[in-house]
Amino acid sequence: QVQLVESGGGLVQPGGSLRLSCAASGFTFSSYAMSWYRQAPGKEREFVATITSTGSTMYAGSIKGRFTISRDNAKNTVYLQMNSLKPDDTAVYYCKVRRVATNYWGQGTQVTVSS
């Protein structure tokens, strides 16, 4: 079965950096686009970034130029490098894969940006 396990979240000061990882299993990772979403307290889950099976990327406007999505098909892992973090980036971050018309989500990892 599809499993997505996020890691790498934590508490960081404004202006700091974090790298999130999402380890995938249960499907042919290299064949699917992978995405990151986030959900802040009291808000709806929102799109952050996606990377296609061929490596093309797309970003939400709010994080463009600060975050970078990448993938390592040999490790079945997708990453989100987050730089110049702001308090507004505080959220639970989720990775997602859409397979056979079904969205699969990880359990999420908490990112808190605060001084």
C-alpha positions as CSV (number, residue, x, y, z in Angstrom):
1,Q,0.0,0.0,0.0
2,V,1.0,3.6,-0.5
3,Q,2.9,5.1,2.4
4,L,4.3,8.6,2.7
5,V,6.4,9.5,5.8
6,E,7.5,13.1,6.3
7,S,10.3,14.2,8.5
8,G,12.6,17.2,9.2
9,G,10.2,19.7,10.8
10,G,10.9,21.6,13.9
11,L,11.3,25.0,15.5
12,V,13.4,27.6,13.6
13,Q,13.9,31.3,14.0
14,P,12.8,33.8,11.3
15,G,15.3,33.8,8.4
16,G,16.4,30.3,9.1
17,S,16.3,27.1,7.0
18,L,14.9,23.6,7.2
19,R,14.9,20.7,4.8
20,L,11.8,18.4,4.9
21,S,11.9,14.9,3.5
22,C,9.1,12.6,2.5
23,A,10.0,8.9,2.1
24,A,7.6,7.0,-0.2
25,S,6.8,3.3,-0.6
26,G,4.2,1.1,-2.2
27,F,4.3,2.5,-5.7
28,T,6.7,3.2,-8.5
29,F,8.0,6.5,-7.1
30,S,9.9,7.6,-10.2
31,S,6.7,7.5,-12.3
32,Y,4.6,10.0,-10.3
33,A,4.6,13.7,-9.6
34,M,5.0,14.5,-5.9
35,S,3.7,17.5,-4.1
36,W,4.0,19.4,-0.8
37,Y,1.1,21.1,0.9
38,R,0.8,22.9,4.2
39,Q,-2.0,23.7,6.7
40,A,-1.7,26.5,9.2
41,P,-3.9,26.6,12.3
42,G,-7.4,27.6,11.4
43,K,-6.7,27.7,7.7
44,E,-7.4,25.3,4.8
45,R,-4.6,23.1,3.4
46,E,-2.8,24.9,0.6
47,F,-0.5,23.9,-2.2
48,V,3.2,24.7,-1.8
49,A,5.2,22.9,-4.6
50,T,5.1,20.0,-7.0
51,I,7.7,18.1,-9.0
52,T,6.8,16.0,-11.9
53,S,8.3,12.6,-12.8
54,T,10.6,14.3,-15.3
55,G,11.8,16.9,-12.8
56,S,9.7,19.9,-13.7
57,T,8.7,22.1,-10.8
58,M,5.9,24.5,-9.9
59,Y,5.6,26.7,-6.8
60,A,3.0,28.7,-4.9
61,G,3.6,32.4,-5.3
62,S,3.9,32.9,-1.5
63,I,7.1,30.7,-1.3
64,K,8.6,31.2,-4.8
65,G,12.3,32.0,-4.6
66,R,12.6,30.7,-1.0
67,F,11.6,27.1,-1.2
68,T,13.0,24.4,-3.5
69,I,11.4,21.0,-4.2
70,S,13.6,18.1,-5.4
71,R,13.5,14.4,-5.6
72,D,15.9,11.4,-5.4
73,N,14.3,8.5,-7.3
74,A,17.1,6.1,-6.0
75,K,15.9,6.8,-2.5
76,N,12.2,7.2,-3.2
77,T,12.3,10.5,-1.4
78,V,11.1,14.0,-2.2
79,Y,12.6,17.0,-0.4
80,L,11.5,20.6,0.4
81,Q,14.4,22.9,1.1
82,M,13.0,26.0,2.9
83,N,15.1,29.1,3.2
84,S,14.4,32.6,4.6
85,L,11.6,31.2,6.7
86,K,8.9,33.6,8.0
87,P,6.4,33.2,10.8
88,D,3.7,32.9,8.2
89,D,5.4,29.7,7.1
90,T,4.3,28.0,10.3
91,A,2.2,25.0,9.5
92,V,2.0,21.3,9.3
93,Y,3.6,20.3,6.0
94,Y,2.3,17.3,4.1
95,C,3.5,15.4,1.0
96,K,1.1,14.0,-1.4
97,V,0.9,11.7,-4.4
98,R,-2.0,11.3,-6.7
99,R,-2.3,7.7,-8.0
100,V,-5.2,6.1,-9.8
101,A,-7.4,9.1,-9.2
102,T,-6.7,8.9,-5.4
103,N,-4.8,11.4,-3.3
104,Y,-2.5,9.8,-0.7
105,W,-1.1,12.0,2.1
106,G,1.5,11.5,4.7
107,Q,0.9,12.2,8.4
108,G,2.6,15.6,8.2
109,T,5.5,17.3,9.9
110,Q,5.2,20.5,12.0
111,V,7.2,23.5,11.1
112,T,7.2,26.4,13.5
113,V,8.9,29.7,12.7
114,S,9.3,31.9,15.8
115,S,11.9,33.8,17.7
